[in-house]
Amino acid sequence: MLYRVIGASGSGKTDYIISRLGEAIKQKKRCFVIVPEQQSVDYEAMLCERFGDSSNLYCEVLNFERLPNRVAREFGGLAINSIDKGGACALLSLISESLKDELTEYSAVAADSDFAISLYSLISRMKMALITPQMILDALKKGTLEDDERIKKKLTDIALIYSEYEKRFNDELKDPRDALTRLAQELKNKPFFADTVVFIDNYYTFTEQEYEIIKQIIAQSKDVYISFTVDYNRSVFEENRKAS
């Protein structure tokens, strides 16, 4: 069952989740806590202080970044070669330069290293949003994007480079930015969260990749608690602001 813990910042959402976690630990249920990467160590320390070292027997603190590796350690799949940021930028630079004659808006900067870095950042955001090259091209064909011709040409160039970049990956070489996308598919056949209680706390928002993981967590686990921060002041007056 899904439990949504909703409240303003500082309203006690984490305290409530910790109390529910404590009850699950007392009942010796297997639990997972998923928090942002930078908070993992502090959260682990807080749990040990609150429930003692024995809490480690039943509860494990994770984050989305570590989750693919953690699932692979239990079900296999650690032996994967991944390209790092430097290698990805170098590959994007080579691809852009090779496509120079086909590009319209970016041909002049195709061999520029700064352009490759910008592409890396852009493609990273697209992958987090589950946007594929084909989705960009389909949107252009359907006319669902802006009418600005220059923007269309830029998007066409980006889709071309992005598509060629994706072709360079196979079973032997992976892009680590696809790790959560792959995991969402793998979890359909890997019951990592089966019969567990999962607590997801301290996130202000989720990427589309993370949403797909959460769907699988909800499908497998006994109970899922997710905290959501709501700005009540904004919600109360937002309509008045819009009307004025």
N, C-alpha and C positions, 0 to 999 in steps of 0.2 A: 504494500500500500504506500502511496505517496503522501507525505505530510509537508505542506508548505509553511514555513515559519516566516511570517511577514512582519516587518516593523521598521521604524526609523533607525538611523544610526545611533547606537548607544541605548537602544530600548531593551536589551537583554536577550537578543536572539541567540547569541553564542552560549550564554548561561543556560538557556532552555535546552539547547542541543547537548551541552555537556551533561546536564541532568539526565536526559534520556539515554545518553551514551553510558552513563554510570549504571543505570538500571539494566541495560543490555549486558554490560560486563558482569554484573552481579549474577545474572542469569546464565553466564558463561556462553553467550552467543558470540559467534564470530562477527567482528565489526570492522568496517573500514571508514576512515575519516579522510575526506578529500578537501584540501585547502590549497590556496595559492602557494607556489613553490617557495617564495620568500618567507612564508609563515610556518613551514613544515617543522623546522627545528623547535621553534617556540611552542608550537601546539603539542609536540611530543613531550617537551619538558613540563608543560602545564598538566598533561594527562598523568604523567608519572607523579607529579606533586599532589595531584588531586586523588588519584586512585592507587598510587603505589606502583612499584615495578611489575607487579603481577598483571597490570593492565596490558602489558606487552604480549601476554599469552593469548589475549582475545581480541586485541585492537591493533590495527596497523594504520599509520598515518601516511597518506599518499598525496600526490598531486597529478594533474593530467599529464605533465611532462614525463614523469617517471612511470606512469601506468603501463605504456606499451612494453617497457623493459620488464616490469614486474610480472605481467601476464606471460611474457615469453619465458621467464625463468620457471614458471609453473607448467606451461604447456608446450614449451619448445619454440624455437624460432629466433634464438639469439644470434646465430651465425649469419648476420646480414651486413653486407658492405654498404655503407652510406657515404654520400658525398658531403663534405663540409661547406661552410659558407664561402671560403676562398675558392674551392673547386667549382662551386655552383656559379660564382661570379665570373670565373675564367671561362666556364662552359658557355654562359650567356653571352660573353663578349665574342667568343669564336662564332657562335651561331648568328649573332647580330651582324657580324662582319660578313659572314658567308651569304646572308640574305640581303645585303646592302642594296643590290640592284632591284630587289622586289619591294623595298620599303619606300614609302612616300614621304612621311613626316619625319622619320628618324634616320634617314640614310646618311645625313651629314655627321651624326654622332654615333653611328653604328659601332665604330671601333673605339669609342671613348670608354675608359674604365669607369668613370662616374655614371655613365648611362647604364652599364652592367649592374652597378651597385643599386641604382634606382629600380631597375627591373627586378632584381632579387627581392627588394623590399615590397614592390607591388605584387609580385607573384606570391610572396609569402602571405600577404593579406587576402589575395584571391583564394589561396588554398584553405586558409582558415574559414573563409566564407563558402567553401565548396563550389567556387566558380571555376568552370573549366573553359578551355579555349573555344570549344564548340558552343557553349552557352553564350559567349560574347558574339560569335558569328551569327548564331540564331537570332539574337536580339537585334543585330544590325539588319538582318534580312527582313525581320518582321516590322521594322521601323518603330520599335518600342523605346529606342534611345533618342537622345536629343537630335534636333535637326541640323545642328552645327556641323557642317561638312568636314571641318578640320578635326573636330573631336572624333567623328566617324573614321577618318583616315588614321588617326592615332590609335584608336581601338583596333582597327584592322591590322596595323603593324604589330601591336602588342599581342594580339591573338595568334598571328603568324609565328612570332618568336616563341611565345609560350607553348604553342603546339609542337614546334620542332624540339624545344627543350624537353617536353614530356616524352618524346619518342626515344630519347637517349637512356631511359631507365627501363630495367627489365628485372627478371628474377635474381640476377646477380648484383645489381646496383640499384639502390633505392635513394629517394630524396627523403631525408628525415622529417621534412615538413608534411609528408603524407602519412606519418606514423599513426596519428589519431584516426585518420580516414580508414586506414587499413584495419586498425584495431576494432573500429565499430563493426566492420564486416566480419572479422574473426570471432568476435564475441558471440555471434549468432551460433557458432559451433563450439565455443569454449566457455563453459559455465563457470567462469572465474568468480562471479558474484552470487552464485546459487546459494540459497538459504542463508544469506548474510543480512546484516543491518548496515546500511550505508548512510553516512552523514556528510553532506556537502555544505561547507560553511565559508563565509567571508569573501564570496565572489560578488562583484557588483554587476557583472554581466557574463555571458558565455558566448563563445564563438560557435558557428554552425557545426564545426567538428566536434566540439565538446557536447553540444546538444545531442548529436548522434550517439555519443558514448553514454550520455545520461539515459537516453531511451532504452539502451540495452541493459543498463544497471537496473532501471525500474522493472524491466521485463523479467529479470533473473532473481532479484533479491526479495527477501520477505518484506522489508520496510525500507523506505528511503525518506530522509529528512533533508530538505533543502531550504536554506535561509535566503530571503530576498530583502534587500534594503529598499525602502520606499521613502521618498521625500514628500511627506504629507503637506508641508507648507506650500510646495509647488503645486501639488494636485488640487488643493483647495482653491487657489487663486488663478490657476492657469487659464480657465475658461473666461474669467473676467479680463485677463490681460489680452486674450485673443479678441474678445468682443470690442475692447477699446481701441 
